[in-house]
Amino acid sequence: MNAMNDLSAEALRIRITQHLTYTLGKDKPHASLYDWRMAVSYSVRDLIIEPWFAATRKTYEAQGKRVYYLSLEFLIGRILGDAMMNLGLFETVQDVLEGEGVSLADVIEDEPDAALGNGGLGRLAACFLESMSTLACPAYGYGIRYEHGLFRQLFESGRQVEHPEDWLNQPHPWEFERPEARYTISFKGHLDGQSVWQPSETVYARAYDMPVVGWQGKWANTLRLWGAHPTELFDLEQFNSGDHTAAAAPEALARTLSRVLYPEDTTDSGKELRLKQEYFLTSAALQDILRRFLSEYDDFAQLPDKVAIQMNDTHPALAGPELIRLLMDEHGLDWNAAKRIALGCLNYTNHTLLPEALETWSTWLMGRVLPRHMQIIEQIDQEHRAATKCAADLAIVKHDQVHMGTLAFVMASHVNGVSALHTDLMKETVFSGLHGLYPARVLNQTNGVTPRRWLRLSNPALSKVLTDTIGAGWESDLARLSELNTFEDDRAVRDAIGAAKRHNKLALSNWASDRLGITLNPDAVFDVQIKRMHEYKRQLLNVFETIHRWSAIRSNPEAGWTPRVKIFGGKAAPGYFAAKEIIRLINDVANVVNNDPVVGDLLKVVYPANYNVSMAERLIPATDLSEQISTAGKEASGTGNMKFTMNGALTIGTLDGANVEIREQVGAENFFLFGMTAAEVRDRYLIEGHARTAILDSPTLQDVLQMIVEGRFSPEDTDRYNGLVDATWNHDPFLVASDFDSYLAVQAEVDLAFADEDHWNRLALRNIAGSGYFSSDRTIKGYMADIWDTRSLL
Ligand code: 26Q
């Protein structure tokens, strides 16, 4: 049982009152919602400290290996509700607050999202932290404490506008600042003699720790985020002479390193500041790792037995050269020993095959910002080329660019893909050459998501049905969801699953009506596509189908339509013009469709601004149909797809990323498959005029494009989408046209299936039952066994 369950409501009430009084300095009559949230957060946080200390003690005593997860992104979301749930305190806190006349829901919603990430990669890191704590895997997350997380998205006349996000404008109750944990991070300068680095710029990295508590509070690991601080405060002489701005310049410059999260870049990522951020995190983490190692051991030859470092994509790939540098220049090891040890500790996860997304830095910039690292990279490259006698294109440095994927691959013991298909494609395409040279290196670890946040916390209605049906304990043993299959023919269970869904749809409808002023029909298919806006994710395919549906309903409103609510959510990178055009088109289409009295309740289009983790927690439990429609071969895995499946949504999707495995797990007959396979996609690209051919073959798509180009959705600016329509006819880089008819046909099957409510509930049950594989606990167990060689300490 849970260690915290015996905490009485009265004891908790006293703790909260004490924090309100002594930490916040407020008495109850004057306490604001903020004051209550802080008092509750501190009280809950207090209860994590004991398991946190105990975990640290056990880790130390076990003398085993620790895992270090290095990531430029941790997309955490809200913390309070998750912590309360994992500690088993939800009901107790609710009781206490009720007694004070305060709404727990309001308190929870008062917390800003910790949005220190862009999307999938950052959210995966957050799920992994939670699972590592649940599994008592001794681990640290290392990241950057961005003052401003991912931008806040607003729509102005349907267009995305970015506003700065400001989560740290209030005190952050979950962090512990550690002024004593401080490292110097150096940049630029020159090399003296052969290779003695004389840097010309330095900043301090200061640690800020957050406890990450696992299921039932049995273990807590640490997420250590680094903040940048100046090594010299300011020039007092200059200040006294009156030049206040110039005097403060060094401080401002230092702090920019941890000022903002880079929004997932598409075009010009060659920013010096980004390179400095990557090095700032990597160097601080490695210095901290070596300090901790030396406090317990004295022989660096043991480092690979005590330290497993995971690089989350190439963003921290300077870990290879930096670890070599620290071992040589700071600790006196020779080159061969340093390199062997570094390789023994490091591993690399790849998250994309899109060539434009593979990181490179010019040797000029790398040499200027990190001259010693450039030298080490050249040496690694030379040995890699000599040892493997490889072709020139497999070099780390080529055409004056440092290829970070190659560097990470060469310096890692294990390189993993994030779904089975993605891993196969890594071996066949982008990494085929390196895979040939290092054949034992690549392996698969299919992604997962934490069922605590994504099912138990976000969907209490379904969670209750699950516990009532298969008994307690599925939260930490998600494979048990397969026991649901034995209840498939139990009408009461099917009805209960349907009722939970309806409950969540009504809650979402209330929110949409309050927040967006739009009325949703709860009898409609809630059809949801939420993810970053990217051409390869093909939100455009979904909009085209929406336009067709609108037009078809208009021409025959009495045809017995299954009602639909199309919900979109997601942000575009600020410089990604094509993605921003699609956002605008969705909003323009929504405007026309939602105000058309002919379609009325049969079709609505909703695109709430500023999609984030908290909005996902609201939308996913209320979804009937999950849109996973990327061009096959482009989406490395997807993780939203898994969250929907767990919550009883059915997927309409291509054979891409983890969709393939979801379909296997839930059964092909319970999945709406359409579109080309990755192999067919490859062939299709070879056909000149593939888009034009597909459009000429599809009168429906011709009509859709015609309506757009006529200005039906932009009557005040009829030329608005000429470029988009022209690009669809002539380029269509993600094969929207080639998959359109297939998508349309399967959408019609969805309508038919949904019309039989009991049948749909049966399909939903089978999806939930098949989702157990997609717990991030399963993924982390895979990393522990196949990559890290670590054991649970519980
Ligand atoms: C690169 C250079 C400069 C600035 C930013 C970036 C940058 C930042 C974030 C590049 C890429 C990302 C994020 C990538 C990402 O989220 N990938 C997704 O990872 C998920 C977890 O494995 C997968 O499920 C998704 O399929 C994949 O798209």
Boltz pocket constraint, residues with backbone or C-beta under 6 A from the ligand:
constraints:
  - pocket:
      binder: B
      contacts: [[A, 118], [A, 119], [A, 120], [A, 121], [A, 122], [A, 124], [A, 262], [A, 263], [A, 264], [A, 265], [A, 269], [A, 274], [A, 350], [A, 351], [A, 352], [A, 357], [A, 359], [A, 418], [A, 447], [A, 634], [A, 635], [A, 636], [A, 637], [A, 638], [A, 639], [A, 657]]
      max_distance: 6.0
